[in-house]
Amino acid sequence: MASPMRSLLTDLDRYVQSFRLFLESSTEHQSMQEFAERHLPDVIASIGNGKSTINVLSVGGGAGEMDLQILSKIRARYPGVTINNDVIEPSADQISKYKERVAQASNLENIKFTWHKETANEYESRMNAEKKTKKWDFIHMIQMLYYVKDIPATIRYFHSLLESQAKLLIILVSGKSGWETLWKKYGPSFPLEDLCCYVTSGDLPRMLDSAGLKYQLYELPSHMDITSCFIEGDKDGELLLDFLTETLDFAKTAPPELKHQVMEELRKPGCSEIRDGKVFFNNSLGVIVIEP
């Protein structure tokens, strides 16, 4: 009998709902903000040298929270320079949230925004069809490489668009995170189909080394409170479980044995730590900065 389990990405509304709850329940954005404060100024230190315009490409920009942080750092480093910020994002809902955020933000003068409702692959196909190769001073791909068909090819393509002083920034879950443990063990049981692939920052050095690319790695500690996942019938808990397993209604559609094993795994030290009766999933991130 076919499993009733379906990929979370078959229901984009629920995916976005679960993703937003994930951001509320985790220290993901705080960890990225800390990176932006401590390390990003060094990363962007020479991307705009001698330029009157800096071109930034955000691949999978989501609702723009991190994009605006990054842009504020670039603006601070290069005051008065015009910044063209192009955003590739397949979700219309996320783009409209991004536009709202831009409309409400101050200090965005000199920054021009262009949104493209498409995936990274669609962008590449469109550019090839139009025989265009626009070059960029800074490209970032934050938490999006899970959703491309061919990761090395995608990295190679966007790397080929870098100007001589540019940088390509990639953020993914860390190879030392609970995601690595959960997915290496149970990923084959989840209904990913072709919509998502499992990759961590631990997988990237091999790909980058074989492509002969130079890069730096950073680890960002982060955690997520998944206590509600263990409360039967808790709506937030069910949404977080969907996000953890990339499965639509995991709590209701997973075979009982698989559900039991996953819930057990989520409590173990390889995935989480238990503090003050709460379960905190290890959501650590890896950052890779690739040179042109």
ABEGO torsion letter per residue (X at the ends): XBBABBBAAABAAAAAAAAAAAAAABAAAAAAAAAAAAAAAAAAAAAABGBABBBBBBBGAEAGAAAAAAAAAAAAABBGBBBBBBBBBABAAAAAAAAAAAAABBGABGBBBBBBBBBAAAAAAAAAAAGBBBBBABBBBBGAAAABABAAAAAAAAAAABBAABBBBBBBBBAABAAAAAAAAAAAABBAEAABBBBBAAAAAAAAAAAGBBBBBBBBBBBBBAAAAABBGBAAAAAAAAAAAGBBGAAAABBAAAAAAAAAAAABAAABBBBGGBBBBBABBBBBBBBX
